[in-house]
Amino acid sequence: MDHVNLLETMLRIRRFEEEVDRLYFAGKTPGQPHSCTGQEAPAAGVCAAMEPGDLLASNHRGEGHLIARGMDLYRLFAEVLGRRDGYSRGKGGAFHIADLSLGILGTTGIVGAGLPIAVGAALATQMRGERQVVVAFFGDGASNQGVFHEALNLAGLWKLPVLFACENNLYGFSVAQSRHQAIKDVAARAESYGFQGEVVDGNAVLDVREAASRAMARIRAGEGPFLLEMKTYRWGGHFGADPGTSYRPPGELERWKERCPIKLYKELLLQRNLMSEDALEEVDDRITAEVEEASRRAQECPEPPLSAAQEDLYLEVQS
Amino acid sequence: MRELTYREAIQEALCQEMRRDPTVFLIGEDIAYLGGPYAVTKGMCEEFTEERVRDTPISESAIIGSAIGASLNGMRPVAEISLCDFLMVCVDQVVNQAAKYRYSTGGSVNLPLVIRTSYGTRGGSGAQHSQDLYAMFLNVPGIKIVLPATPYDAKGMLLASIRDPNPVMFFAHRLLYGLKGPVPEDDYVVPLGKAQVIREGQDLSIVATGKMVHEALAAADKLASDGARAEVVDVRSLAPLDRDTICESVRKTGRALVVDEAPQTGGATAEIGMSIVEGCFDFLDAPVVRLGARDFPVPFNHALTKSNLPDREAIYQSCLQLLGREE
């Protein structure tokens, strides 16, 4: 059922990110996790509105997007651990994961860099007369990059089928939105590029899914791009080593935790009699076990062979 | 064989490939109606329409980024950055995105895209419009770099570049656009990663790039009348670099002069020169010599510009010195 899937997806993201953080603090990850804990609803809601053939460009805080789009948890854990069976053979980590069979164009470690890439993928689909939508996730921080301006201008000019999905979590690393841009709503910028923007409560997963569905229907009908801004908040710091406390006012995190997207959705499901307490607990237990099992297996996955360091530079074609 | 200019050869490659392969399209500034700053794509819009010869806003990062995205979604874009100096505006998309995509995703994807640009130093344009900015990309694994010096190679290497399933930067020297040479009408490729001996000799090897190949040939003529036979190697491809062909020549002649038009320090001559030392040390009768431009930004005044550049006379003098050295 749709509503169960949404809950499962958000729980899967939450438990995955919690487990990655645990692995990190246990010294088991080669790199720094960039957790999206607290931001599960934008990923789950937008991806639930996508069709199977649609494409997705993610960013440096992308595990939620990847999980919501159906990536295998074992291979994701393996990649975060730098192991052989990771999506990128242990050679990329979270910043370099792509899987075209799932329509995932890729994550990236450069803020904003995925935006023009999403635009190019949308150009290709438009040139072929297809009806794919390309979703490009980015944050409030990225909306100040020059490449954001270039990408949105081009998409608006050519009416490309891109959903620019902004997860405004109020911070670009340590700098609060009020200190990095003069505006409050990133969605307001859409008008400058000739298309529409909308603001939605990013922690209300049904609102996100509904707004994303409406936007994608318009995009698919050929109306051009759309900018959906989802107000949300990241619970962790920018990355594992950053507790996020040196730059956030006391009480802010607690207030946002009250608005935990999973907590809100569970309450809604109960209120609407869509799921019982027992059913909610069953889903939580099941997903938790699924994530733990995937993590356990990934920790046993071997390292990649050293030869992998010298492979995959170019695709060789036999002439 | 019929002759085409270097410019015509490039256009012919683009047209023939676009007719053959519907996934190929051009994207860049001023390419549709102006035909590009050097008229390379002039008139193509009539046959291929604005759909496939796409003018963009002045947005280099969006040009390269969309080429990447389109190449991930089934197309073979040829993106144009009109002057290589403007590559500096979009270096992130070239270096951090395009060059790393395949390797860092463990081979999950490949990007069949070409970045076509022009280079070549002359007076009257100033420092920001006169550079030869390929050597910096040599230091970035994951992107191929070619610089054909003849119309024949321009067509054949552009066809090879478009068909290559990896990102290729195609550098065309602006002062060679009018150069005429034999170009077959039919389909052919000149493989990337291969240098070529274009003039045989016994006494020394001049290993040159781009327009310096022609300067080297002129110097070789002058040396011939002095009784010295210079072999000229056209590098053609900087990445992958054909060390085998270059070293085979130097092992034969025992002396090497490497010539490139860009500022000398950290330029292509540094990589080629060192490769020669590594591959040919026991065969060398003299130290490897290299010649590039002096290490200054390019000035505006024509005479000042010229005074900092290597040319046939400077090559000739270097060769005389190279030949005059005792063991």
Interface residues (C-beta under 8 A of the other chain):
Chain A: L55 A57 G86 Y87 S88 R89 G90 K91 G92 F95 H96 I97 A98 D99 L100 L105 G106 T108 G109 I110 A113 L115 P116 I117 A118 V119 G120 A121 A122 L123 A124 T125 M127 R128 V134 G146 V147 E150 A151 N153 L154 L157 A308 E311 D312 L313 Y314 L315 V317 S319
Chain B: F25 E51 T56 P57 S59 S61 A62 I64 G65 S66 A67 I68 G69 A70 S71 L72 N73 G74 M75 P77 D92 Q93 N96 Q97 K100 Y101 R102 Y103 S104 T105 G106 G107 S108 V109 N110 P141 G142 K144 D164 P165 N166 P191
